[in-house]
Amino acid sequence: MGDWKEHYEEHGYVFPVRAFGAEEARDYRGRLEAAEAEAASRGDDELKALMYMQPSWVLDFVDEISRLPSIVEPVGAILGDDVILWNASLFVKEPRSKSYISWHQDLTYWGLDEAQEVTAWIALSDVTTANGCMKFVAGSHKESIAEHVDTFADDNLLSRGQEIAVEVDEDEAVHVRLNPGEMSLHHGQLIHGSSPNETDDRRIGLALRYIHAGMRQQSEERPYARLITGEDRHGHFDLQDRTRGVLEPADIERARENVRIQNAFLFGGARESVA
């Protein structure tokens, strides 16, 4: 990892980086699956989806993970001293599921004014080619955002089923295989995707999306965010306190409000494909 930053700048990614140990990964996975069981017991179909879309607001252990020095320090080496957690998502592929993520660039629909963003993607399970690890197109972060098409495909885990409208050579893709507790870091303009899970175990990943505090959201309302290191000298986001617990009512309401604010730019101009 000695020259990891140079590799990141050249290729748009670096992995594997150790976020925490395998035992801690098993513990975090257990806490997540307990929260999933709790959500199911409440009979609220929206709650599990909200937990996957806004985990840093409704799961206190995700808030805890987002502040770990082993994650924040390499992120800060890329973004600088003032770092905000802009958003987070859980990506869970059930055994033998058809769920996939099409080739795309993250910053396409996020409504941010610059590209000072890095995603820490953390494995809470084994992540292999067989169970649908991420795939990167090395160096593609150096290109501008390409045209994307909204597919709204049923098995696509992305919000709009967005797919890059250029051909990608699968043979040149870099497969991001990770052990539990390892992570990758990737640039928001890097072209990436993933395939379905063909194994008998779940594939579980947590994506933490960090930005420099000087970034601006191009929306009428300021979405919620969380200051992780340094200072916020800009006031572009509605900074929030720590998450209170696991699926606490006040946290759930905050997450729902943030979904409402974010949907205005995440789905701006969306049009379902007729193909």
N, C-alpha and C positions, 0 to 999 in steps of 0.2 A: 504493500500500500504506500510505499515511499513516494512514488510519483503519481498518486491517485488523482490529484487535482489536474495535472497535465493531461492525464487520460480522459478525465471528465470533459475538459474544455475541447479536446480534439474529437472525441467520439460521442459526447452528449450523455454519457452514463458512466457509472462505476459500480462494480459488484464483484464478489460479495463483501459486505461490510458487516461486522458483528455489532448488532444493536443490543442484544442481551443473550444470555446462555440458553441452552436447550431446555433446562429445567424451568427457567422463567417463562419460556415460550409455552411450555405445557400448562403452566399455571394461568397465563393470560388466556390461552385457549379454553381452559376449564371455566374461567370467569365469563368469557364470552358465551359459551354454550349454556351456562347457568342463566345468563341474561336472556338468551333466546328462549329457554324454557319458561322463564318468568313472563316474557311477552306473550308466549302462546297460551299460558294459563289465564291471562286476562281476557282472552277472546277478542282482542283488538287487532284486526288484520293490518291496520296502518302502522302499528307500533314496531313490528319487526322491520318493515321497510324504512321507517324513520331511523331506527337504530343503525341500519346499514348506510343510510344517506348522511346522517349527522352523528356519528359515534362519539366525536369529541365533546358534544353537548349533552349527551344522555348517559354516557358510560364513564365514570370517574377514572377507571384504569386506563382508558384511551387518553384522557387528559394527562395522566401520569406518564404514559409512554411518550407522548409528544414533547415532554420536558426532559427526557433522559439525556445527560451530557454526551453519551455515546452516539446519539442521533443529532443533537443540536450542534455539537462542535463541528462535525464535517459540513453540516448545512451552513453554519455561520462562516466557515472558510470559503464557501462559494458566494454567499449573499452579503456578507458583512456583519457588522455588530448588531444592527437593529432588525430583528426577525419577527415576523408575525405568522402564526398558524392561520392560514386563510380558510382551509376546509380540510375535511377528512372523509374517507369512505372505507367501508368494508367490502371486499370482493370475495364472496363465498361461492365456490362451485361444488355442488353436491356430487356424490359418487355417480358415475355413469350419466351425468347430466349433459344436455346439449348446449349449456351456456357457454358463450364465447365473448370475446371483445374484438371488434373489427379494427383494422388498421386505422389509426387516427393520430392527431396531435392534440394534446390536452388544451392548449391555449386557444383553440379555435372558437369556443363559445363561452369562455369564462368572463369576457368583458373587462379584462384588465388592460391597462394602457401600455404596459411594457412587458418584458420577458424575464424579469429578475425573479424567477420561480424555480424551485426544485422540489421534486416529489421523492419522499422517502417511502419506499414500498417494502413492508416488513412481513416476513413469512411467519405465520403462527402454526404452520404445518409444513411437512415436506412439500417442496415445490419443484416439480420435475417436468420434463417434456411431456410425459404421459398424462399428467393431471392438469396440464394447461398452464405452464409457466408463461410469463411475459416474453415477448419477442421484440427485439429492438432492430431498427435500421440505423446502423452506426453512421454518425456524422450528419444525419438528416436534420439535426437541430440548427445547422448553419443556414438552412434554406428558410425562406419565408413560409408563412402558413399557406398550405395548398388548399385547393377547393375541396370541400367535403359535401357529401350527399346524406340527407336524413333518410334512414330506412325504417325506423321504428320496428325493426325485426323482433319477433317475440323472444328469441333466445339471446339477443344481444344485451349485455349487461350495462351498456352505456345509456345515458338518459334519452337520447334521441336516436339511438342506433346509428350514430354518425360514422361515416366511412369515407376515407380519403379517396378522392376521385382520380387517383393515379395508380398504375400497376406497381406492385411490390414483388420483388423476386424473393420468394420464400427460401430459396437455397442460400441466400446471403444473410438471412436473419440470424441475429445473435440470441440464443436461448438462455434466459435468465434463471438458471437452476439455483435454488437456495435451500439451505437447511433451516430448520426451525430456529428463530432468533436472528437469522441473517437478514440483511436488507440490500436493496439496490437504491441508488440515487440516480434520477434522470431529469433531464431538462424538459421544460414544458412544451418545446417545439419538436422534440424527438418523435419520430413516427414509431408507434408501437402497437401491439395487439396481443391476443392470446387465443389459444384453441380450447376445445371442450376437455372436460375431465373424463378420461377413459379408465380410471382406476376405481377401487372399492373404498377409498377414503376421501374425505372432504379436502378440498384445497382452499386454504384460508389465508387471505392477505389483507393487511391494513395499509392504506395509502394516506400519508400525511403530506399535505401540500403547504409548503412554506413560501413566503414571499418577503422581499425587502419592504420595510415599512414605508418607503417612499412611493410604492405602487399605488395607483388610484383605480377604484372601481368605476367603470363607466355605466352608471345606473342612477336612477332618480333617488333611490334610498341607499343608505349605507348598510351593507350586510354586516352581520356579526363576525368578529374575529378575536384572536387572543394574542396578546403580546407575549413572546417567548423569551427573547433576550433584548437588551439594550433599551432604547427609548422610542416612543412614537412622537415624532416632531411634526407630524403632518395632519393627523386627525381625519384620515380618509375612511376609517372603519369604526364601527361601533364596538369598542373593545369590551369584552365581557370577563367576569370573574371565573374562577374555577368551577368545574362541574361539581354539583352537590353530592351525587351518589350514583346509583344504578337505577335508571328509569324512574327518577323522582318527578313528581307532577310539575314542579316549577321548571325543571330542566326540559321536560317534554314540551311544554308550552313555548319555551325559548327556541327549541329546535324547530317546532312547527312554524314559528314566526320567521325564522331564518330561511326555511324552505320557501315560504311565500315570497320573501325578498329576492332570493336567488333565482327562483323560477322566472322572474321578469326578464333576466338577461340570459339564463341558460336555455330558455325556449324561445327567445326573441327571434321572430322571423321563421320559426319552424313550420314546415309544411310536410305532411305525411306523403311518402312516396306512393305513386299510383302504379309503379312497376310490378 
